[in-house]
Amino acid sequence: MGLQSTLKALADPTRREILNMLKGGCLSAGEIVEHFDISGAAISRHLSVLKEADLIRDRREGKFIYYELNASVLEEIMLWIKDLGGNDND
């Protein structure tokens, strides 16, 4: 994993939209698919990339898989990006 896989995952607009959707809470794979005009297989691949980058987590409930944000990784990325901007007090 690491920063490279995270940035790769964030580079795609569909994956960023999935992350935006998950800000509101857990969603099933079916709920995510309904939002897009692409195949379920394509969404599944996007979800896999996000999961490999540790940006989302999944859990199975019966026959459904629910996805949620992994806020700790997102917070780390935000802090890293903020640090790139430097400190105005230096």
C-alpha positions, -999 to +999 in steps of 0.1 A: +000+000+000+013+035+008+011+069-006+015+059-043-016+036-042-036+062-023-028+089-048-036+065-077-069+057-061-077+094-056-067+103-092-099+088-107-130+109-107-153+079-103-134+068-072-135+104-058-173+104-063-176+071-045-157+086-016-180+116-016-210+093-015-196+074+015-192+107+034-229+102+043-224+068+058-222+031+048-236+021+014-241-013-002-224-021-034-258-020-051-265+014-039-232+027-052-237+010-086-272+026-090-255+061-089-234+055-120-240+048-156-212+021-158-213-016-152-213-032-118-181-049-127-164-015-133-177-002-100-164-034-083-130-027-097-131+009-085-141-004-050-112-028-051-088-001-059-101+021-030-100-009-007-064-018-017-054+019-009-071+014+025-094+044+018-126+023+024-135-007+044-161-034+037-182-057+057-206-084+047-241-086+061-259-116+047-257-114+009-248-077+009-215-060+012-214-025+028-187+000+022-176+029+045-148+055+046-116+047+064-114+082+080-080+076+096-062+071+063-080+102+048-069+123+078-033+112+073-035+122+037-050+156+046-022+162+071+005+153+046-010+176+020-013+204+046+024+199+055+033+202+018+020+238+019+046+247+045+042+268+076+037+306+072+055+311+104+089+298+091 
